[in-house]
Structures are given as C-alpha cells and as structure tokens.
Amino acid sequence: MNKNVNIYIADDIHQMGINLLQNIFNVINLKGFTNTILLNKIKLLSNLGSIKKSALIIRSVRKLDKQFLKSLSESTNVKLICTVSSGFDNIDLIHCKKYKIDVLNVAGANSISAAEHTFALILSISKNILPADKDMKSGIYNYNKFNNVELHSKTIGIIGVGRIGSKVAKIAKAFGMNILGNDIDPKVKRKYSSIKFVALNELIKKSDIITIHTPLNDSTYQLINGKNLSLFHSGSILINCSRGGTVDENPLIKALSKNKLFYAGIDVFENEPFFNNKLTKLKNVILSPHLAGKTVESKQRMAINAAESVIQYFTKKQSKHKFIN
C-alpha cells in the first residue's frame, strides 16, 4: 500500500483499472471538469496532507497544452501523466520534458479493436451494407442496383505497419488480398518481411484500398493531401482509423464529391469532437465517431494496462509500457 500518492482520474476509464489503483493509492475522481477547473482542484488537493507525489490519468479526448502543463508543474505535485490511449498527440510532450513531468501511454491495448473496425468499414463499403439496409427498411428489395466487389485478389495498401497495421495485414491475408506496406521504420520492414514495402505514391497508385495506421506527428500531418489524392484511381477506397490530422479533409471532400475515388471510411477527424459538416452531405463516405479502438474488451484492457503501468512507475518496478521523460 502506498497511500502517500494521489491518482487523479480526469476522464472515464474502466472500473477494473480504477480498482487496481484503489488497492494501492488514493484515487480521486475528477471526471467531467474542464482543464481549468481540473487544475484548480488538483492545486487544492496538492496542498492537503502529506502527499508528495501524484499522477493524472486522462484519455485522448483531453488536450494538455503548454500553459496547463506549466501550471501543473508549478502549482501541484503531479509527476506523471498517463494517457489511456495509443498515442501522445493530445499532450505537449516538449513542455512535459521541460517541466519534468513523465508521460505514459498504453500502446497496443486497442490494436485488435482498431484493426477489426478497419475491416468493418472495408466490408461495409465493398458489400454496400449501409445503402442496402436503407433500401430494405424503405421497403425496396432490389439486389440488381448494387455492384458489390470481392476483396480476394484486391490490393490493400497499409500506411503504417505497426501494432494495428500489422493486424490489418493479417486479416487481409486471410481474405486472399495482395498487401503493400509503407513505413519509415527500418525495424518494421525487417519484422514484416513478407509484406512488400513501397514508397507512398506507389502504394496509392497500385492499391484498391488504402488504410492509414500511423501516429500523428509533424511528418504524418496531412500525409494524405490534395497532391497525392490525385493519384487515387476512381475505384479506390480510403480508410482512416488513425488520427484525423493525417488526412487533409477539404481536398478529400472535393475528391469524393467529384468521384476521384470511390469511397472513404473515416473514423477520426482533425478537430474532434467537431467535424466538417460537408462530409455528411456525401453519399460515398461512411463516418464513425472515433470508434475504432473502443470496444468493451479494449476499454477494459487499456484501463488495466494503464493502472499496471502507473503502479510500476511509483513502485519503481520495470514497466513494460512506454513512458517519456
């Protein structure tokens, strides 16, 4: 037991993760507050009792900027931020390092869910599931209007062959698809040597389905843009279950409206929870609300992994989870 540490829970996580933390630390529920109110409450709690160290647990929906981190460092005893997500793009890591706040994530815990959702979008599009359902519910029974296609022998191009992208490749292989990959990490290319890795433009030109699974950073921001959208062929499908900022939305909307590509399945948006209303006017797009990595199983797994990593951090045990300091 280490009741000299406070754990502030700022966003909803699965109760099983909370239970693990409560067995060891003081767990304080601060869910539902804006960053300003959250910070003020942590400041007050930091001045009470003998607590010398604290951790803040958030999810990817909460953005922590320079000013928040500065105040957190100067006015509280928070030494660790754990984001219950696969990436760090919701946190200003440069200023975390400057203010000596360690950061943890739970990479990989939702990779199965995200890979499955990717194929749910691919299958829904290629088999016309949504328009067929709409017709049936309107009393229309007409299979001749739909031109469904098989996935077998089609080429899927996977941009980012990491934890999620590699699982997408495994599913694609089971469908008998040809697989192309694009990744800047030499270790990934060596690890998945059965995948043919090509340059991004070549992947776009040769693929029937292009799916994105990269983190969001300076090198991947608007990775799909007006220039390379012109390389998509009219029958191609774009899937984005990574981060909204990896695709420049306005050129994509323009390309879809002019049928420069066949369809898109989009689960992530640059300014979540807000999204470009023009997307809702298109008939050749399926939208979901950043749902890919969120299943009953992944939420539980991510919360448990987050709790374990926080426990390991404060008990000085070697953590299997990645942290940045």
Legacy VTK file of the C-alpha trace (Angstrom):
# vtk DataFile Version 3.0
C-alpha trace
ASCII
DATASET POLYDATA
POINTS 325 float
0.000 0.000 0.000
1.215 3.498 -0.842
-1.357 5.995 0.381
1.170 8.818 0.027
0.363 9.039 -3.681
-2.767 10.605 -5.179
-4.113 9.371 -8.510
-6.420 11.872 -10.184
-8.842 10.305 -12.677
-9.863 13.081 -15.085
-11.707 11.025 -17.722
-13.802 7.856 -17.833
-11.823 4.634 -17.686
-12.966 1.080 -16.976
-13.668 0.319 -13.322
-11.260 -2.644 -13.300
-8.352 -0.248 -13.780
-9.647 2.002 -11.011
-9.996 -0.976 -8.678
-6.333 -1.919 -9.179
-5.237 1.612 -8.351
-7.508 1.873 -5.297
-5.801 -1.136 -3.763
-2.559 0.848 -3.517
-3.105 4.599 -3.892
-5.549 7.359 -3.039
-7.758 7.512 -6.124
-9.665 10.765 -6.584
-12.456 11.118 -9.126
-12.176 14.421 -11.005
-14.099 13.393 -14.102
-16.160 15.783 -16.154
-14.289 19.002 -15.447
-12.708 21.427 -17.891
-8.934 21.749 -17.764
-9.187 24.998 -15.815
-11.409 23.561 -13.091
-9.429 20.312 -13.063
-6.201 22.224 -12.490
-7.691 24.263 -9.656
-8.963 21.150 -7.889
-5.586 19.421 -8.189
-3.898 22.542 -6.794
-6.139 22.461 -3.711
-5.610 18.746 -3.161
-1.837 19.097 -3.556
-1.735 21.379 -0.534
-3.575 18.976 1.742
-1.968 16.330 3.947
1.389 14.697 3.327
1.003 13.790 -0.343
4.315 14.318 -2.131
3.644 12.678 -5.497
0.608 12.429 -7.727
-0.409 11.158 -11.151
-3.029 12.409 -13.590
-4.879 9.887 -15.742
-6.612 11.166 -18.879
-7.902 9.919 -22.220
-7.102 11.159 -25.716
-10.161 13.456 -25.747
-8.422 15.734 -23.234
-5.762 18.037 -24.682
-2.977 19.241 -22.386
-1.181 22.315 -23.694
1.854 24.314 -22.638
0.006 26.583 -20.210
-1.770 23.725 -18.461
1.496 21.818 -18.046
3.313 24.896 -16.769
0.698 25.459 -14.076
0.583 21.752 -13.261
4.346 21.752 -12.720
4.491 24.958 -10.694
1.420 24.501 -8.500
0.928 20.761 -7.979
2.869 17.616 -7.140
1.841 15.725 -10.265
4.909 13.861 -11.518
3.243 11.599 -14.056
0.556 11.881 -16.733
-0.904 8.640 -18.074
-2.982 8.914 -21.225
-5.248 5.905 -21.723
-4.677 5.919 -25.467
-2.286 4.522 -28.027
-0.659 7.859 -28.841
0.679 11.019 -27.227
-0.637 13.612 -29.695
-3.090 15.026 -27.128
-0.197 16.119 -24.889
2.522 18.727 -25.463
5.471 16.409 -24.894
8.093 19.105 -25.390
6.797 21.016 -22.390
6.285 17.849 -20.358
10.000 17.285 -20.717
10.748 20.939 -19.914
8.680 20.792 -16.728
9.959 17.308 -15.794
6.611 15.545 -15.981
6.814 11.936 -17.116
4.243 10.651 -19.606
2.881 7.142 -20.108
0.564 5.672 -22.710
-0.950 2.226 -23.295
0.082 1.490 -26.868
-1.258 -1.708 -28.369
-4.137 -2.323 -25.981
-6.748 -1.357 -28.584
-4.981 -2.650 -31.693
-7.262 -5.666 -32.194
-10.359 -3.472 -31.955
-8.956 -0.875 -34.367
-7.932 -3.498 -36.932
-11.366 -5.129 -36.784
-13.100 -1.763 -37.206
-10.913 -1.046 -40.224
-12.209 -4.192 -41.891
-15.756 -3.483 -40.781
-15.557 -0.261 -42.805
-13.903 -2.014 -45.757
-16.564 -4.747 -45.837
-19.442 -2.302 -45.355
-18.233 -0.304 -48.343
-17.321 -3.161 -50.689
-20.567 -5.033 -49.940
-22.862 -1.938 -49.918
-24.182 -2.858 -46.477
-25.485 0.582 -45.479
-27.329 1.522 -48.707
-28.791 -1.987 -48.928
-30.045 -1.746 -45.357
-31.541 1.685 -46.072
-33.379 0.313 -49.119
-34.752 -2.679 -47.245
-36.041 -0.505 -44.412
-37.741 1.683 -47.034
-39.494 -1.365 -48.496
-37.216 -1.647 -51.540
-35.991 -5.135 -52.472
-33.640 -4.754 -55.431
-30.259 -6.502 -55.460
-29.581 -5.517 -59.074
-28.743 -1.905 -58.177
-25.661 -2.861 -56.129
-22.281 -3.641 -57.638
-20.599 -5.482 -54.785
-16.970 -6.490 -55.133
-14.835 -9.254 -53.644
-11.790 -8.493 -51.533
-9.995 -11.598 -52.779
-7.091 -10.672 -55.090
-7.572 -6.961 -54.453
-4.555 -4.935 -53.283
-4.609 -3.257 -49.895
-2.036 -0.586 -49.124
-1.271 -0.182 -45.430
0.322 3.115 -44.406
1.988 2.431 -41.059
2.610 -1.263 -40.412
2.839 -1.149 -36.627
0.674 -2.767 -33.976
-2.590 -2.047 -35.802
-1.382 -2.050 -39.392
0.240 -5.467 -38.972
-3.045 -6.906 -37.680
-4.868 -5.398 -40.657
-2.322 -7.167 -42.881
-3.020 -10.475 -41.138
-6.768 -10.121 -41.715
-6.183 -9.057 -45.328
-4.063 -12.144 -45.909
-6.940 -14.328 -44.694
-9.133 -12.695 -47.354
-6.584 -13.555 -50.030
-5.613 -9.948 -50.667
-2.336 -8.621 -52.027
-0.594 -6.482 -49.417
1.575 -3.405 -49.876
3.110 -1.531 -46.968
4.592 1.883 -46.334
6.582 2.624 -43.190
9.591 4.785 -42.351
10.862 2.460 -39.614
13.529 0.000 -40.856
12.748 -2.322 -37.926
9.151 -2.646 -39.120
10.306 -3.535 -42.615
12.599 -6.241 -41.245
9.962 -7.584 -38.869
7.278 -7.920 -41.564
9.498 -9.060 -44.411
6.603 -10.923 -46.085
4.965 -7.568 -46.868
6.157 -5.672 -49.922
7.120 -2.163 -48.799
6.925 0.628 -51.357
7.001 4.419 -51.480
3.784 6.217 -50.531
2.908 7.394 -54.046
3.468 3.922 -55.474
1.274 2.411 -52.773
-1.535 4.838 -53.594
-1.315 4.203 -57.335
-1.297 0.399 -57.003
-3.813 -0.119 -54.191
-7.544 -0.718 -54.397
-7.866 0.049 -50.689
-5.591 2.448 -48.791
-5.749 2.361 -44.993
-3.855 4.634 -42.604
-2.386 3.454 -39.289
0.313 5.976 -38.411
0.693 8.123 -35.298
0.112 11.847 -35.747
3.279 13.939 -35.737
4.987 16.559 -37.881
5.926 14.001 -40.541
2.439 12.470 -40.839
0.309 15.626 -40.595
-1.797 15.795 -43.790
0.079 12.799 -45.131
-2.855 12.330 -47.497
-3.352 15.691 -49.203
-4.536 17.389 -52.352
-1.397 16.413 -54.238
-1.399 12.665 -53.651
-5.205 12.387 -53.666
-4.861 12.943 -57.402
-3.051 9.579 -57.568
-6.054 7.613 -56.269
-7.916 5.777 -59.014
-11.682 6.123 -59.343
-12.386 2.710 -57.826
-10.177 3.097 -54.776
-11.256 3.245 -51.142
-9.586 5.276 -48.380
-9.894 4.215 -44.739
-8.685 6.359 -41.848
-8.773 4.879 -38.354
-5.561 6.552 -37.161
-5.756 10.291 -36.457
-7.807 12.940 -38.241
-4.835 15.182 -38.911
-3.203 12.591 -41.161
-5.703 13.488 -43.910
-6.361 16.971 -45.295
-10.154 16.905 -45.133
-11.052 19.648 -47.621
-9.207 18.107 -50.619
-10.638 14.714 -49.625
-14.185 16.111 -49.644
-13.532 17.653 -53.047
-12.119 14.387 -54.431
-15.064 12.364 -53.105
-17.621 14.828 -54.469
-16.038 14.542 -57.912
-15.721 10.731 -57.666
-11.939 10.869 -57.963
-12.031 7.927 -55.585
-14.886 5.507 -54.985
-15.463 5.728 -51.244
-13.983 6.632 -47.870
-14.449 5.225 -44.387
-13.499 7.821 -41.787
-13.365 7.216 -38.047
-11.175 10.155 -36.993
-11.330 13.910 -37.542
-8.850 16.732 -37.126
-10.896 18.848 -34.701
-12.756 16.229 -32.678
-15.415 16.198 -31.419
-16.207 18.681 -34.207
-16.054 17.550 -37.820
-16.558 19.045 -41.242
-20.287 19.099 -41.929
-19.614 18.749 -45.669
-18.703 15.114 -45.042
-22.280 14.375 -44.001
-23.565 15.531 -47.396
-21.573 12.951 -49.326
-23.103 9.652 -50.385
-19.762 7.904 -50.798
-18.456 8.101 -47.248
-19.069 6.178 -44.017
-18.433 8.082 -40.793
-17.958 6.813 -37.258
-17.121 8.865 -34.120
-13.547 7.748 -33.313
-14.988 4.361 -32.501
-12.368 2.014 -33.925
-10.344 1.328 -30.795
-13.286 1.469 -28.401
-14.794 -1.904 -27.610
-15.846 -3.488 -24.327
-12.686 -5.569 -24.384
-10.272 -2.794 -25.341
-11.626 -0.353 -22.744
-11.053 -2.921 -20.026
-7.634 -3.873 -21.359
-6.494 -0.267 -21.688
-7.607 0.662 -18.172
-5.868 -2.351 -16.662
-2.681 -1.661 -18.625
-2.765 1.984 -17.561
-3.238 1.040 -13.919
-0.432 -1.508 -14.062
1.938 0.980 -15.655
1.164 3.642 -13.033
1.714 1.093 -10.256
5.013 0.042 -11.801
6.079 3.660 -12.136
5.548 4.528 -8.481
6.820 1.234 -7.111
10.000 1.578 -9.188
9.420 -1.720 -10.941
10.441 -2.015 -14.576
7.457 -1.080 -16.707
6.529 -2.936 -19.881
4.744 0.209 -21.036
6.380 3.100 -22.804
6.977 6.347 -20.951
8.627 9.594 -21.950
10.623 11.791 -19.632
LINES 1 326
325 0 1 2 3 4 5 6 7 8 9 10 11 12 13 14 15 16 17 18 19 20 21 22 23 24 25 26 27 28 29 30 31 32 33 34 35 36 37 38 39 40 41 42 43 44 45 46 47 48 49 50 51 52 53 54 55 56 57 58 59 60 61 62 63 64 65 66 67 68 69 70 71 72 73 74 75 76 77 78 79 80 81 82 83 84 85 86 87 88 89 90 91 92 93 94 95 96 97 98 99 100 101 102 103 104 105 106 107 108 109 110 111 112 113 114 115 116 117 118 119 120 121 122 123 124 125 126 127 128 129 130 131 132 133 134 135 136 137 138 139 140 141 142 143 144 145 146 147 148 149 150 151 152 153 154 155 156 157 158 159 160 161 162 163 164 165 166 167 168 169 170 171 172 173 174 175 176 177 178 179 180 181 182 183 184 185 186 187 188 189 190 191 192 193 194 195 196 197 198 199 200 201 202 203 204 205 206 207 208 209 210 211 212 213 214 215 216 217 218 219 220 221 222 223 224 225 226 227 228 229 230 231 232 233 234 235 236 237 238 239 240 241 242 243 244 245 246 247 248 249 250 251 252 253 254 255 256 257 258 259 260 261 262 263 264 265 266 267 268 269 270 271 272 273 274 275 276 277 278 279 280 281 282 283 284 285 286 287 288 289 290 291 292 293 294 295 296 297 298 299 300 301 302 303 304 305 306 307 308 309 310 311 312 313 314 315 316 317 318 319 320 321 322 323 324
